[in-house]
Amino acid sequence: MATRKVTLSLDSGALEFAERAAKAHGISVSSWLSKAARREAVRTGYTPPQAGHAEHSALSDEAERAAAEEDLRAEG
C-alpha cells in the first residue's frame, strides 16, 4: 500500500495508548494508527464511493476496506 506523510494532532492519552499498543504488537506507531483507522472506518460503516471516482481509486478503497475487514476477523 502506498503511504503518505501527514501531520496529525492527538491528545496525549490517545497517543500514549497508540504507542503502547504498537510496542505490544511489535510495529511502528504509524503502522498501528493506519490499521486502527482502517478498522474504525469499517466498523462504523465506511463503504468506498462508487460513482464519479476513477476506477483505480475505487479499487484502492476496496482493497483498504478488505484489509480492514481481514484485520477485524483476525482479532475476533
HELIX and SHEET records of a PDB file:
HELIX    1   1 SER A   12  HIS A   25  1                                  14    
HELIX    2   2 VAL A   29  ARG A   43  1                                  15    
HELIX    3   3 GLU A   55  GLU A   75  1                                  21    
END                                                                             
